[in-house]
């Protein structure tokens, strides 16, 4: 039994406009977006960033922010467990990405370089929630590309040929350590679990303007310091049973629940962030459906029951 009175904690999404985004958060998930016309590329579902601090919706913690829950030592122990990282801020950031157009070719800095550049390292995993036919991820470099080749390609407008392209489909996943060159292609809906970081160095942006009509900033020299040129033509990851990713920052699993089953069959008493991939879960009177993220405290979740067969992602500590 959980020492905390609530079976789950739900947060209010924080939407981010992006030039490459769309309107799927409204049309697919039935959400009310802040603006009726702007393209929204990201929904920060669980975030403890200073500029985007998730607020609890309902329950005994209604209206409190995630940073408050993490900063309260008693609550941290009760909600997140004894093996929660001893960090100054909640260490994860969970998003949905709606990529209607290509993202920039970019890289996140490895830890040692991040400190020198004044940024934050970022390891992340992508789960492909949906993909248009022919959708592509750009990951790593192609055979024979080193820093000199890459610099030349940037100068001659041939950057795309240096980045490895992978055709992807719904249900696949990929782990991206810091230093891995990458871009998300058009027509992809992605669930992203990452370190709590917002440092991205763009090396190429397809020569397009931003939402304001002006070119977005590039970070060529920073990117070249961070890119792992030994990361040649990687492939999509393969699950090992329920396990998708296990790294020092988080563990990601995928579970299937039969109708009537409790989410405790997946959580097994652990702190978990659950992402509903398909089906529906009821925690009377709350209903969770595709795309919903919610937090299960240590020992919680007994009242969260599958209304039908469900697939869910489970994120917990590594």
C-alpha positions as CSV (number, residue, x, y, z in Angstrom):
1,X,0.0,0.0,0.0
2,X,1.2,3.5,-0.8
3,X,2.0,5.9,2.1
4,X,0.6,8.6,-0.1
5,X,-3.2,9.1,-0.3
6,X,-3.4,9.6,-4.1
7,X,-3.2,6.6,-6.4
8,X,-1.7,8.8,-9.2
9,X,-0.6,12.4,-9.9
10,X,-1.6,14.2,-13.1
11,X,0.0,17.4,-14.5
12,X,-1.1,20.2,-16.8
13,X,0.7,20.0,-20.2
14,X,2.9,23.0,-21.2
15,X,2.8,23.6,-25.0
16,X,5.7,24.9,-27.0
17,X,5.4,26.5,-30.4
18,X,7.8,25.3,-33.0
19,X,8.2,26.2,-36.7
20,X,8.2,22.4,-37.5
21,X,5.1,21.7,-35.3
22,X,1.4,21.1,-36.1
23,X,-2.0,20.8,-34.5
24,X,-2.1,17.1,-33.5
25,X,-2.4,17.9,-29.8
26,X,-5.8,19.3,-30.6
27,X,-7.0,17.2,-33.5
28,X,-5.7,13.8,-32.3
29,X,-5.8,14.2,-28.5
30,X,-8.7,16.6,-28.2
31,X,-6.8,19.1,-26.2
32,X,-7.5,22.9,-26.2
33,X,-4.4,24.7,-27.4
34,X,-3.4,28.2,-26.2
35,X,-3.7,29.6,-29.7
36,X,-6.0,28.6,-32.6
37,X,-3.4,29.0,-35.4
38,X,0.2,28.6,-34.2
39,X,2.1,25.4,-34.8
40,X,2.7,23.5,-31.6
41,X,5.7,21.1,-31.8
42,X,6.1,20.0,-28.2
43,X,3.9,19.3,-25.2
44,X,6.0,19.2,-22.1
45,X,4.0,16.6,-20.1
46,X,6.2,16.4,-17.0
47,X,8.7,19.2,-16.6
48,X,10.6,20.8,-13.7
49,X,12.3,23.5,-15.8
50,X,12.4,27.0,-14.3
51,X,10.7,28.3,-17.4
52,X,8.2,25.4,-17.5
53,X,7.3,23.9,-14.2
54,X,4.5,21.3,-14.3
55,X,1.5,22.0,-12.2
56,X,-0.5,19.2,-10.5
57,X,-4.1,18.8,-11.6
58,X,-6.5,17.5,-9.0
59,X,-5.9,15.4,-5.9
60,X,-4.3,16.3,-2.6
61,X,-1.5,18.2,-4.3
62,X,-3.7,20.2,-6.7
63,X,-2.0,23.4,-7.9
64,X,1.5,22.6,-6.6
65,X,4.4,22.5,-8.9
66,X,6.8,19.6,-9.6
67,X,9.8,21.5,-8.3
68,X,7.9,21.9,-5.0
69,X,7.3,18.2,-4.7
70,X,11.0,17.4,-5.4
71,X,12.3,20.1,-3.1
72,X,10.2,18.8,-0.1
73,X,12.4,16.0,1.3
74,X,9.5,14.2,2.9
75,X,7.4,14.3,-0.2
76,X,10.3,13.3,-2.4
77,X,10.8,10.1,-0.3
78,X,7.1,9.3,-0.3
79,X,6.5,9.9,-4.0
80,X,9.7,9.0,-5.7
81,X,11.3,6.4,-3.4
82,X,14.6,5.9,-1.6
83,X,16.5,5.3,-4.9
84,X,15.5,8.6,-6.4
85,X,18.6,10.5,-7.5
86,X,19.9,13.0,-5.0
87,X,19.8,16.0,-7.4
88,X,18.8,19.6,-6.9
89,X,16.1,19.4,-9.5
90,X,13.8,16.7,-10.8
91,X,16.1,14.9,-13.3
92,X,13.6,13.9,-16.0
93,X,11.7,15.7,-18.7
94,X,8.8,14.0,-20.6
95,X,7.5,15.3,-23.9
96,X,5.3,14.6,-26.9
97,X,6.7,15.8,-30.2
98,X,4.5,16.6,-33.2
99,X,6.8,16.9,-36.1
100,X,4.9,17.9,-39.2
101,X,8.2,19.2,-40.8
102,X,11.8,18.3,-40.3
103,X,13.6,19.4,-37.1
104,X,17.0,21.0,-37.4
105,X,20.1,18.7,-37.6
106,X,21.3,19.1,-34.0
107,X,23.3,17.6,-31.1
108,X,23.2,17.8,-27.4
109,X,26.5,18.2,-25.5
110,X,28.2,15.4,-23.6
111,X,28.7,16.1,-19.9
112,X,32.3,17.2,-20.0
113,X,31.9,19.5,-23.0
114,X,28.5,20.8,-21.7
115,X,30.2,22.3,-18.6
116,X,32.8,24.0,-20.8
117,X,30.1,25.5,-23.1
118,X,27.7,26.5,-20.3
119,X,25.1,24.0,-21.3
120,X,23.5,20.8,-20.0
121,X,24.0,17.2,-21.2
122,X,21.0,15.4,-22.5
123,X,20.5,11.7,-23.1
124,X,17.0,10.9,-24.5
125,X,14.9,8.1,-25.9
126,X,12.3,8.4,-28.7
127,X,9.3,6.1,-28.9
128,X,7.6,6.3,-32.3
129,X,3.9,6.8,-31.4
130,X,2.9,7.2,-35.1
131,X,4.6,7.7,-38.4
132,X,3.5,8.7,-41.9
133,X,4.5,6.4,-44.7
134,X,8.1,6.9,-45.5
135,X,8.9,8.9,-42.3
136,X,12.6,9.2,-41.5
137,X,14.9,9.8,-38.6
138,X,18.4,11.3,-39.2
139,X,20.8,9.7,-36.7
140,X,24.6,9.6,-36.6
141,X,26.9,10.2,-39.5
142,X,27.4,8.3,-42.8
143,X,30.4,6.1,-43.5
144,X,33.6,8.1,-44.0
145,X,32.4,11.4,-42.6
146,X,34.7,13.1,-40.1
147,X,34.8,16.7,-38.9
148,X,36.7,17.9,-42.0
149,X,34.1,16.3,-44.4
150,X,31.3,17.7,-42.3
151,X,32.7,21.2,-42.4
152,X,33.0,21.0,-46.1
153,X,29.5,19.8,-46.5
154,X,28.2,22.7,-44.4
155,X,30.0,25.1,-46.6
156,X,28.8,23.6,-49.9
157,X,25.1,23.0,-48.8
158,X,25.5,19.2,-48.7
159,X,25.0,18.6,-45.0
160,X,22.1,16.1,-45.4
161,X,24.3,13.6,-47.2
162,X,26.5,13.4,-44.1
163,X,23.7,12.4,-41.8
164,X,22.5,8.7,-41.7
165,X,18.8,8.4,-42.6
166,X,16.6,5.6,-41.1
167,X,13.1,4.7,-42.3
168,X,10.9,4.2,-39.2
169,X,7.5,2.9,-38.3
170,X,5.0,3.1,-35.3
171,X,6.2,1.2,-32.2
172,X,9.9,1.5,-32.8
173,X,12.3,3.2,-30.4
174,X,15.8,4.7,-30.2
175,X,18.1,5.8,-27.5
176,X,20.2,9.0,-28.2
177,X,23.2,9.6,-25.9
178,X,24.6,13.0,-25.7
179,X,26.9,13.6,-28.7
180,X,24.7,11.7,-31.2
181,X,24.0,13.9,-34.3
182,X,20.2,13.7,-35.0
183,X,17.1,15.2,-36.5
184,X,13.5,14.1,-36.6
185,X,11.9,13.9,-40.0
186,X,8.5,15.1,-41.1
187,X,5.3,13.2,-40.3
188,X,6.3,11.8,-36.9
189,X,4.6,11.7,-33.5
190,X,7.1,10.8,-30.8
191,X,7.0,10.3,-27.0
192,X,10.3,11.5,-25.6
193,X,11.9,10.7,-22.2
194,X,15.1,12.7,-21.5
195,X,17.3,14.2,-18.9
196,X,16.1,17.5,-17.5
197,X,18.0,19.6,-20.0
198,X,17.1,22.1,-22.7
199,X,20.5,22.6,-24.4
200,X,20.4,22.0,-28.2
201,X,23.1,23.0,-30.7
202,X,21.7,23.4,-34.2
203,X,24.2,22.7,-36.9
204,X,21.8,22.9,-39.9
205,X,18.2,24.1,-40.2
206,X,17.3,23.3,-43.9
207,X,17.7,27.0,-44.8
208,X,14.2,27.9,-43.5
209,X,13.0,30.8,-41.5
210,X,11.5,30.5,-38.0
211,X,8.0,31.4,-37.0
212,X,8.9,35.1,-36.9
213,X,10.2,34.9,-40.5
214,X,13.8,35.2,-39.5
215,X,16.5,32.5,-39.6
216,X,16.9,30.6,-36.4
217,X,20.3,30.7,-34.7
218,X,22.9,28.1,-35.6
219,X,25.6,26.8,-33.3
220,X,28.1,25.4,-35.7
221,X,31.3,25.5,-33.7
222,X,29.6,24.2,-30.5
223,X,28.0,21.4,-32.5
224,X,31.3,20.3,-34.1
225,X,32.8,20.1,-30.6
226,X,30.0,17.8,-29.5
227,X,29.3,15.5,-32.5
228,X,30.5,11.9,-32.0
229,X,32.0,11.2,-35.5
230,X,32.5,7.6,-34.5
231,X,28.7,7.1,-34.3
232,X,28.5,5.7,-37.8
233,X,25.1,4.6,-39.3
234,X,23.4,3.4,-36.1
235,X,20.2,1.3,-36.3
236,X,16.9,1.4,-34.3
237,X,17.0,-0.3,-31.0
238,X,15.4,-3.7,-30.2
239,X,13.5,-4.4,-27.0
240,X,14.7,-7.1,-24.6
241,X,11.4,-8.4,-23.3
242,X,9.6,-5.5,-21.6
243,X,12.8,-3.4,-21.4
244,X,13.4,-0.7,-24.1
245,X,16.2,1.3,-22.5
246,X,18.3,1.2,-19.3
247,X,20.8,3.9,-18.8
248,X,22.2,5.8,-15.8
249,X,19.5,8.4,-16.0
250,X,16.3,6.4,-16.5
251,X,14.8,3.0,-17.3
252,X,12.1,2.7,-20.0
253,X,9.8,-0.4,-20.3
254,X,6.8,-1.2,-22.4
255,X,3.9,-3.2,-20.9
256,X,0.6,-4.6,-22.1
257,X,-2.4,-4.8,-19.6
258,X,-5.4,-7.0,-20.0
259,X,-8.9,-5.6,-19.5
260,X,-9.6,-5.1,-15.8
261,X,-5.9,-5.3,-14.8
262,X,-4.3,-2.8,-12.4
263,X,-1.3,-0.7,-13.5
264,X,0.4,-2.3,-10.4
265,X,1.0,-5.3,-12.6
266,X,3.6,-3.1,-14.4
267,X,4.7,-0.8,-11.7
268,X,5.2,-3.5,-9.0
269,X,5.4,-1.0,-6.3
270,X,7.9,1.3,-8.0
271,X,7.7,5.0,-8.7
272,X,6.8,5.3,-12.4
273,X,5.7,7.8,-15.0
274,X,3.2,6.0,-17.3
275,X,2.5,7.0,-20.9
276,X,-0.6,5.5,-22.4
277,X,0.2,4.2,-25.9
278,X,-3.2,2.7,-26.6
279,X,-6.4,1.7,-24.8
280,X,-7.9,3.4,-21.8
281,X,-7.3,3.4,-18.0
282,X,-9.8,4.5,-15.4
283,X,-9.1,5.8,-12.0
284,X,-12.7,6.8,-11.1
285,X,-13.6,9.5,-12.2
286,X,-10.4,10.2,-14.2
287,X,-10.0,8.5,-17.5
288,X,-6.6,8.2,-19.2
289,X,-6.3,7.7,-23.0
290,X,-3.7,7.7,-25.8
291,X,-1.0,10.3,-25.1
292,X,-1.7,10.8,-21.5
293,X,1.2,10.9,-19.0
294,X,0.7,10.4,-15.3
295,X,2.9,9.7,-12.2
296,X,2.4,6.7,-9.9
297,X,3.9,7.3,-6.4
298,X,5.8,4.5,-4.6
299,X,3.2,1.7,-3.9
300,X,0.4,3.5,-5.7
301,X,-1.7,2.8,-8.8
302,X,-4.0,0.1,-7.3
303,X,-7.1,2.0,-8.4
304,X,-5.9,2.6,-12.0
305,X,-7.5,-0.1,-14.0
306,X,-7.4,-1.0,-17.7
307,X,-10.9,-0.5,-19.3
308,X,-9.7,-2.5,-22.3
309,X,-6.4,-4.0,-23.5
310,X,-3.7,-1.3,-23.0
311,X,-0.2,-0.6,-24.0
312,X,1.8,1.7,-21.9
313,X,5.4,3.0,-21.5
314,X,6.8,2.9,-18.0
315,X,9.6,5.3,-17.0
316,X,11.4,4.8,-13.7
317,X,14.9,5.3,-12.2
318,X,17.8,3.6,-14.0
